[in-house]
């Protein structure tokens, strides 16, 4: 397996282009299953997870073509040949479960393996199942597969989620577009990826209101048509690269960045002494005079601080002045990067869902191991600020969520390279 070699050094300066959102694209791709007509996505990120979703859709009979160096996905589901999402593909990625709602709505049946992905918590399917059953689906778990059918078709319903789950909101919303009658999702997720999906579905002819708020209303239609849609900017990649000059010093402009996508995150950066300014091309980030100040962080559903930026923020806090407390309220097992940062000289004390970080003057390079997608990039960020060399192993996690990370960081002056294992 490949490794990433990072040599700590001076400040970063220049521009980094931000890709389309992984989590948005992985939701938009299954939307093709809702229509016989083509769906084209532009600004698609070039990631291994996108390839996995491509394989899954193709296994169902959909046609998926990658154009313009992977930044355009042309899809058509006019002749689906299967309603079974096989374990061998689904186990690789959590988002695979998003084919369940669309297939159930259009085909009236679906068999989907329980999903896989990063080991950062159980992330059960209960809310998805509850919501689809409320729409009239009959779902049974057998041999690790969800067997779902809607013999009488799906019918609109009022569905209150006990937690504002992004995946459950997306699955229910897609299924409800072809259900008869009106569906209201209460306590719906409000993430930008939800709004992006609703925008795409509206272009396909869906009738959706309230996306971005806790109550989403969907009026079912008989059929959806084709569309072309641009994937929203990846707010997690954006936040990740905003932290690079925060950790190393310098000034970096994030092309395509938008404040509205990372509002709560920017508030914490401001409190820590990081300046973020809007430009004609995106966002410019630089560190104010002196050492970064410690700030406390609590992860919450959007518009709160994103759980997917917690590991990266911890890397920043490792060299901050003072003590910070990071509370993880979304996933129960998301501090696995803490022991690896400790190997680099960080002072971190983890108790349950809380991590107390006491800043040190300087981290030291060390061999470390990535445990999940966001942890992998947090170790790279820490390595940029460390004295000496840091070798990050198991970086296949990185390829799931960050395109051309070495190229983007080296383009602003980072000393980073990918080492191919013999």
PASEGU-658000 format. One record per residue (C-alpha): residue number from 0; x, y, z. Coordinates in steps of 0.5 Angstrom, whole numbers, padded with zeros to 4 digits. Layout:
BEGIN
R/k/xx/yy/zz
R/NUM/X/Y/Z
...
END
This chain:
BEGIN
R/k/xx/yy/zz
R/0/0000/0000/0000
R/1/0002/0007/-0001
R/2/0005/0012/0004
R/3/0005/0020/0004
R/4/0012/0023/0006
R/5/0011/0030/0009
R/6/0017/0034/0011
R/7/0015/0040/0016
R/8/0017/0047/0013
R/9/0015/0054/0012
R/10/0009/0058/0010
R/11/0004/0056/0005
R/12/0002/0061/-0001
R/13/-0002/0060/-0007
R/14/-0008/0058/-0010
R/15/-0012/0051/-0009
R/16/-0018/0049/-0013
R/17/-0024/0046/-0009
R/18/-0027/0040/-0012
R/19/-0034/0038/-0013
R/20/-0037/0035/-0006
R/21/-0036/0028/-0005
R/22/-0042/0027/-0001
R/23/-0047/0031/-0006
R/24/-0044/0027/-0012
R/25/-0045/0020/-0008
R/26/-0052/0022/-0007
R/27/-0054/0025/-0014
R/28/-0051/0019/-0018
R/29/-0057/0014/-0015
R/30/-0062/0020/-0017
R/31/-0061/0017/-0024
R/32/-0065/0011/-0022
R/33/-0071/0015/-0021
R/34/-0072/0016/-0029
R/35/-0071/0013/-0036
R/36/-0068/0019/-0038
R/37/-0061/0021/-0038
R/38/-0058/0025/-0032
R/39/-0051/0029/-0033
R/40/-0047/0031/-0027
R/41/-0042/0037/-0028
R/42/-0036/0039/-0023
R/43/-0036/0031/-0021
R/44/-0030/0030/-0016
R/45/-0025/0025/-0018
R/46/-0025/0020/-0013
R/47/-0025/0012/-0011
R/48/-0032/0013/-0008
R/49/-0034/0016/-0014
R/50/-0032/0010/-0018
R/51/-0035/0005/-0013
R/52/-0042/0008/-0014
R/53/-0041/0008/-0022
R/54/-0039/0000/-0021
R/55/-0046/-0001/-0017
R/56/-0050/0003/-0022
R/57/-0047/-0001/-0027
R/58/-0049/-0007/-0024
R/59/-0056/-0005/-0024
R/60/-0056/-0004/-0031
R/61/-0055/0003/-0031
R/62/-0050/0006/-0036
R/63/-0045/0011/-0033
R/64/-0040/0015/-0037
R/65/-0034/0019/-0034
R/66/-0032/0025/-0039
R/67/-0027/0031/-0039
R/68/-0022/0027/-0034
R/69/-0028/0025/-0030
R/70/-0031/0032/-0028
R/71/-0037/0030/-0032
R/72/-0041/0024/-0031
R/73/-0046/0022/-0036
R/74/-0051/0017/-0033
R/75/-0058/0013/-0036
R/76/-0062/0008/-0033
R/77/-0067/0007/-0039
R/78/-0066/-0001/-0038
R/79/-0065/-0003/-0031
R/80/-0063/-0010/-0031
R/81/-0063/-0012/-0023
R/82/-0065/-0009/-0017
R/83/-0060/-0013/-0012
R/84/-0054/-0008/-0010
R/85/-0049/-0014/-0008
R/86/-0045/-0014/-0002
R/87/-0038/-0014/-0006
R/88/-0039/-0007/-0008
R/89/-0044/-0004/-0002
R/90/-0039/-0006/0003
R/91/-0034/-0001/0001
R/92/-0038/0005/0002
R/93/-0043/0007/0006
R/94/-0047/0012/0001
R/95/-0048/0005/-0003
R/96/-0055/0005/0001
R/97/-0058/0011/-0003
R/98/-0060/0006/-0008
R/99/-0065/0003/-0004
R/100/-0070/0009/-0004
R/101/-0070/0010/-0012
R/102/-0070/0003/-0014
R/103/-0076/0002/-0009
R/104/-0080/0008/-0012
R/105/-0079/0006/-0019
R/106/-0078/-0001/-0019
R/107/-0083/-0003/-0013
R/108/-0077/-0007/-0010
R/109/-0070/-0007/-0008
R/110/-0065/-0012/-0005
R/111/-0059/-0008/-0002
R/112/-0054/-0011/0003
R/113/-0052/-0007/0009
R/114/-0047/-0002/0008
R/115/-0040/-0001/0009
R/116/-0035/0005/0009
R/117/-0030/0008/0015
R/118/-0030/0004/0022
R/119/-0032/0011/0025
R/120/-0039/0008/0029
R/121/-0045/0004/0028
R/122/-0049/0008/0023
R/123/-0055/0004/0023
R/124/-0060/0004/0018
R/125/-0066/0004/0022
R/126/-0068/0011/0020
R/127/-0068/0009/0013
R/128/-0072/0003/0014
R/129/-0077/0007/0019
R/130/-0078/0013/0013
R/131/-0079/0008/0007
R/132/-0084/0004/0011
R/133/-0088/0010/0013
R/134/-0089/0011/0005
R/135/-0091/0004/0005
R/136/-0085/-0001/0004
R/137/-0085/-0007/0007
R/138/-0077/-0009/0009
R/139/-0074/-0015/0012
R/140/-0067/-0016/0014
R/141/-0065/-0023/0011
R/142/-0058/-0026/0011
R/143/-0055/-0019/0011
R/144/-0059/-0016/0006
R/145/-0065/-0011/0006
R/146/-0071/-0014/0002
R/147/-0075/-0008/0001
R/148/-0082/-0008/-0004
R/149/-0088/-0004/-0005
R/150/-0093/-0008/-0008
R/151/-0098/-0003/-0007
R/152/-0093/0003/-0009
R/153/-0091/0008/-0005
R/154/-0096/0013/-0001
R/155/-0094/0020/0002
R/156/-0093/0020/0009
R/157/-0091/0025/0015
R/158/-0084/0022/0017
R/159/-0081/0025/0024
R/160/-0074/0023/0024
R/161/-0071/0022/0031
R/162/-0064/0025/0029
R/163/-0063/0029/0023
R/164/-0060/0024/0019
R/165/-0057/0026/0012
R/166/-0057/0019/0009
R/167/-0064/0018/0011
R/168/-0067/0025/0009
R/169/-0064/0023/0002
R/170/-0066/0016/0001
R/171/-0073/0018/0004
R/172/-0073/0025/-0001
R/173/-0072/0021/-0007
R/174/-0077/0015/-0006
R/175/-0082/0021/-0004
R/176/-0081/0024/-0011
R/177/-0085/0018/-0014
R/178/-0090/0017/-0009
R/179/-0097/0018/-0009
R/180/-0099/0024/-0005
R/181/-0095/0029/0000
R/182/-0089/0027/0004
R/183/-0087/0031/0010
R/184/-0080/0030/0013
R/185/-0080/0033/0020
R/186/-0073/0034/0023
R/187/-0070/0033/0016
R/188/-0062/0034/0015
R/189/-0061/0041/0013
R/190/-0054/0040/0010
R/191/-0052/0043/0003
R/192/-0052/0037/0000
R/193/-0059/0036/0002
R/194/-0060/0043/-0002
R/195/-0056/0040/-0008
R/196/-0060/0034/-0008
R/197/-0067/0038/-0008
R/198/-0064/0043/-0013
R/199/-0062/0037/-0018
R/200/-0069/0033/-0017
R/201/-0073/0039/-0018
R/202/-0069/0040/-0025
R/203/-0072/0033/-0026
R/204/-0079/0035/-0025
R/205/-0080/0033/-0018
R/206/-0084/0038/-0013
R/207/-0080/0040/-0007
R/208/-0080/0045/-0002
R/209/-0077/0047/0005
R/210/-0070/0044/0003
R/211/-0065/0047/0008
R/212/-0070/0047/0013
R/213/-0072/0042/0019
R/214/-0079/0041/0015
R/215/-0078/0038/0007
R/216/-0085/0037/0003
R/217/-0085/0033/-0003
R/218/-0091/0033/-0007
R/219/-0090/0026/-0011
R/220/-0090/0026/-0019
R/221/-0092/0020/-0024
R/222/-0085/0021/-0027
R/223/-0078/0025/-0027
R/224/-0074/0027/-0033
R/225/-0067/0028/-0035
R/226/-0063/0034/-0033
R/227/-0056/0037/-0032
R/228/-0053/0039/-0026
R/229/-0047/0042/-0023
R/230/-0045/0039/-0016
R/231/-0044/0044/-0010
R/232/-0037/0045/-0008
R/233/-0034/0040/-0003
R/234/-0035/0044/0004
R/235/-0030/0039/0007
R/236/-0025/0039/0002
R/237/-0025/0047/0003
R/238/-0025/0047/0011
R/239/-0019/0042/0010
R/240/-0015/0046/0006
R/241/-0017/0052/0010
R/242/-0013/0049/0016
R/243/-0007/0048/0012
R/244/-0004/0056/0012
R/245/-0008/0056/0019
R/246/-0003/0051/0021
R/247/0003/0053/0017
R/248/0003/0060/0016
R/249/0002/0064/0010
R/250/-0004/0066/0005
R/251/-0008/0061/0001
R/252/-0014/0062/-0003
R/253/-0019/0057/-0004
R/254/-0022/0057/-0011
R/255/-0029/0056/-0011
R/256/-0030/0057/-0003
R/257/-0036/0060/0000
R/258/-0037/0062/0007
R/259/-0044/0060/0007
R/260/-0042/0053/0007
R/261/-0037/0053/0013
R/262/-0040/0058/0017
R/263/-0039/0055/0024
R/264/-0033/0053/0022
R/265/-0030/0060/0020
R/266/-0033/0062/0027
R/267/-0028/0058/0030
R/268/-0022/0060/0026
R/269/-0024/0067/0027
R/270/-0024/0065/0035
R/271/-0017/0062/0034
R/272/-0014/0068/0030
R/273/-0015/0066/0023
R/274/-0017/0071/0018
R/275/-0022/0069/0013
R/276/-0024/0074/0007
R/277/-0028/0073/0001
R/278/-0025/0074/-0006
R/279/-0028/0074/-0013
R/280/-0025/0067/-0014
R/281/-0027/0064/-0007
R/282/-0024/0065/0000
R/283/-0017/0067/0002
R/284/-0014/0065/0009
R/285/-0008/0067/0013
R/286/-0006/0067/0020
R/287/-0006/0073/0024
R/288/0000/0075/0028
R/289/0002/0070/0034
R/290/0001/0063/0036
R/291/-0006/0060/0034
R/292/-0011/0060/0040
R/293/-0014/0054/0043
R/294/-0022/0054/0042
R/295/-0027/0049/0044
R/296/-0031/0045/0039
R/297/-0037/0041/0039
R/298/-0039/0037/0033
R/299/-0047/0038/0031
R/300/-0051/0037/0025
R/301/-0051/0043/0020
R/302/-0051/0049/0021
R/303/-0046/0047/0027
R/304/-0039/0045/0026
R/305/-0038/0039/0022
R/306/-0036/0032/0024
R/307/-0032/0031/0018
R/308/-0028/0037/0020
R/309/-0026/0035/0027
R/310/-0020/0031/0026
R/311/-0017/0036/0022
R/312/-0019/0042/0027
R/313/-0015/0037/0032
R/314/-0009/0037/0028
R/315/-0009/0045/0029
R/316/-0011/0045/0036
R/317/-0005/0041/0037
R/318/0000/0047/0037
R/319/-0005/0052/0039
R/320/-0004/0056/0045
R/321/-0008/0054/0051
R/322/-0012/0048/0052
R/323/-0018/0046/0048
R/324/-0024/0041/0049
R/325/-0027/0037/0042
R/326/-0033/0034/0044
R/327/-0036/0029/0038
R/328/-0043/0028/0038
R/329/-0045/0025/0031
R/330/-0040/0019/0031
R/331/-0038/0015/0038
R/332/-0032/0012/0035
R/333/-0028/0018/0032
R/334/-0022/0020/0036
R/335/-0018/0014/0033
R/336/-0013/0019/0030
R/337/-0011/0022/0037
R/338/-0006/0016/0039
R/339/-0003/0017/0032
R/340/-0002/0025/0033
R/341/0000/0023/0040
R/342/0006/0019/0037
R/343/0008/0026/0034
R/344/0008/0029/0041
R/345/0001/0032/0041
R/346/-0002/0032/0048
R/347/-0009/0029/0048
R/348/-0013/0026/0053
R/349/-0019/0022/0050
R/350/-0025/0020/0055
R/351/-0031/0018/0051
R/352/-0034/0023/0047
R/353/-0029/0028/0049
R/354/-0022/0030/0047
R/355/-0018/0035/0051
R/356/-0012/0038/0047
R/357/-0006/0042/0051
R/358/-0002/0045/0045
R/359/0005/0044/0045
R/360/0010/0049/0041
R/361/0012/0044/0036
R/362/0010/0037/0033
R/363/0015/0032/0031
R/364/0015/0028/0025
R/365/0014/0020/0026
R/366/0011/0014/0022
R/367/0003/0014/0023
R/368/-0002/0010/0020
R/369/-0009/0013/0018
R/370/-0015/0010/0021
R/371/-0020/0013/0017
R/372/-0022/0018/0011
R/373/-0021/0025/0015
R/374/-0016/0022/0020
R/375/-0011/0021/0014
R/376/-0012/0028/0012
R/377/-0011/0031/0019
R/378/-0004/0027/0020
R/379/-0002/0030/0013
R/380/-0004/0037/0016
R/381/0000/0035/0023
R/382/0006/0033/0019
R/383/0006/0040/0015
R/384/0007/0043/0022
R/385/0012/0038/0025
R/386/0019/0038/0025
R/387/0022/0033/0021
R/388/0019/0028/0017
R/389/0012/0024/0018
R/390/0010/0018/0014
R/391/0003/0017/0013
R/392/0001/0010/0012
R/393/-0006/0006/0009
R/394/-0007/0012/0005
R/395/-0012/0009/0001
R/396/-0017/0012/0006
R/397/-0015/0019/0003
R/398/-0017/0017/-0004
R/399/-0024/0016/-0002
R/400/-0025/0023/-0001
R/401/-0019/0028/-0003
R/402/-0017/0028/-0011
R/403/-0010/0030/-0012
R/404/-0008/0032/-0005
R/405/-0001/0032/-0006
R/406/-0001/0036/-0013
R/407/-0006/0041/-0009
R/408/-0001/0042/-0003
R/409/0005/0042/-0007
R/410/0003/0047/-0011
R/411/0002/0052/-0005
R/412/0009/0050/-0003
R/413/0008/0044/0002
R/414/0014/0039/0002
R/415/0010/0033/0000
R/416/0010/0026/-0004
R/417/0007/0020/-0005
R/418/0011/0014/-0004
R/419/0009/0008/-0008
R/420/0011/0001/-0004
R/421/0015/-0004/-0007
END
